[in-house]
Amino acid sequence: MTQTRAWPTARLAAALALGAGALPAAAQQAGQQAGPPIRDVRYDAGSAISPSSATATVSAATVPQAMDRLDRDAATVDVSLGAIYGEGTFGTGSTTTIWSSALGARVRLDDLTLSASLPWMRIRSRSTVFTGIDATPVLVAPNTAAVKRTADGIGDLTLGAAYTIAPAGSPVEIELSGRAKLATATRRSGLSSGENDYAVGADASLPLGAVTPFVSLTYRFLGDTALYELRDGPAASAGASFALGSDAYLLTSYHYARAATRLVEDAHELFAGASTRLAGTPLRLTGFTTAGLSHGAASVSAGLALSVGLRPGRGRE
């Protein structure tokens, strides 16, 4: 009898991660409903937070996507649309505001997942802020302008790949990932560093009843600009997901991300979110909020995302 897996942990070293936007690791569901176990079933969700930047702000592109039951032998496609708002002073005398919405898509086949996300962003600030992996803003330098400037438009495209390792007979699941942010935004938009960024990460989860604790670690490589030498460095997360029946869960976690330059502080942040399937529909609604614990993170951010899971040849799940 094969092990039944379910309640995903949001991979955060990341993202939602890996320091780079995360795809979730699936964890074994505890408290399964009565009846015979479902063979090779996985619940899947996009990561909820992406502490891949100096601000560690939640990324609209990595909000939990469809958590439907997916046959591991079948190809699946998840599509999501999310939006967030965040703000903070980041240790300066003025407030930076960040609006972001992103369209994301994932294709999963067996243990391999490929993903892509493209954001639209609006950043109003006196500081220098660039789009990072999965649209997470990278704070580079404070107070670089006398007055607030507004940068808006289509941000940089992020591509990702992840591979899940779930040994038979072991409750621990590990996911290895790599992500690349490609400098596709126009220089005139003011959103992009004009350089590519990369990240590699790993996360592990261990189901304990209805609770699944997880840890995540990512290392990111940031492309230097003509004016700034950006620091490569780690991001890490730790937290737990809590199953609420078969179609909903809560998530809470702590995140750390190394600052992109020595001009700003490292980011420390708390995250909380909830996700549920909308009754009678193939749609899943996710809401989340963060609270910054340092000047390197946004003081507060919040967002919503809507996602749907598709299975080619069978329609919406």
C-alpha positions, 0 to 999 in steps of 0.5 A: 500500500502506498503512502497517502500524501496531502497537506502541502507545506508552503516552501519558503525559502522562498517564496512563498521559496527558496528564497526564491519563490517556492513551490510547496512540498506536499506532506502526508495528511493526518487525520484522513477521512475514514475509508480506504487510502487513496493511492499516490494522491498529492495535494499541491499548492504554490508557496505563499511567501517568497522571502527572496528579497531584502524586503521579504514581501509576499509575492502575488505570484507565489500565493498557494495555487490549486490544492486539488488531489492530483494523480502523480502519474497525470500531468496537471496545470495550475493557473493563478492570479494574485494581488498584494499591497505592502508598505514600510519606511525601511528605516527611512523618513518616508513610506514606500508603497508597493502594489503588485499583481501577477499571473502564474502558471505551473505544469506538474508531471510526477515529481517534476514541476515547472513554473512561470510568473509575470507581474505588474507592479507599482512602486512609489518610493524615494529609495531604489527598489527593483523587482526580484524573483517572483516579483518580490521587491529588492530594496537596494538603497534608501533615500536615493531621491529627494522626492518620491518617484513612481515606477510601474509596468510589467516586471521581470519574468520568473521561471522555475523548476522543482523536484520532489523526493518522497522516499517510500516508507518515510514521512519526510518529504524534500523538495529541491528547486531552482529559479531564474528571474530574467530581466524582461522589464523595460529600463524605462519602467524603473522596475528592473535592475537590468540583470538576471537573478538566480536562486537554488533552494531546498525544503523539508516537511514532516507531518505530525497529525493535522500539523505539518512543520517545515523548514526551508533554505535558499541561496540567491545570486543577484546580478550587479548593476552599474551603480550597485554591487548586490550581495548574494546570500541566504533566505530561510523560513520555518513554520507549520501548516494546519489542515482544516478538513479536506479542502482548507488549511492555515499557515503560519511561519517566520522568514529571514532574508539577507539584505541585498546591500549593506545599505539596508538591514536584513529582513525578519518577518512573520507570515499568516495565511489561509486557503480554501476551496470555494464550494461548488467551484473548481476555484481556490481562494487564498488570503495572507498577511505579513508583519515586519520585525525589522527595517529590512522588511515591509511593515505590513502587507496583505493580499488575495489570490484566486487559482484553478487546477486543470488536468489536460484532457479532463478539464478543471479539477 
